[in-house]
Amino acid sequence: MMDYSDREFETLAQAVKSWCQSNGVDPESERGRAATGRAIELFNRNPSLSSKDLQQALTSSPP
């Protein structure tokens, strides 16, 4: 498991929260958890992504 800085954690959390709100998904649901996993995967590949970039990536490639 990766260790994330506070800023990185906030980036991930904000991206997932925004995506879930935009798609009417409960973050604690199976789909919300899948979005979290996908966001982590994307962020690990490219840690310079902003929360907006991650949200767009989730929209382009939904979990």
SULHURA-V873203 format. One record per run of one state. SS is the DSSP state (helix for helix, strand for strand, loop for the rest). FROM is the first residue (numbers start at 0). TO is the last residue. If there is no record, write none. Layout:
BEGIN
{{SS/FROM/TO} {SS/FROM/TO}}
END
This chain:
BEGIN
{{loop/0/4} {helix/5/22} {loop/23/28} {helix/29/44} {loop/45/49} {helix/50/59} {loop/60/62}}
END
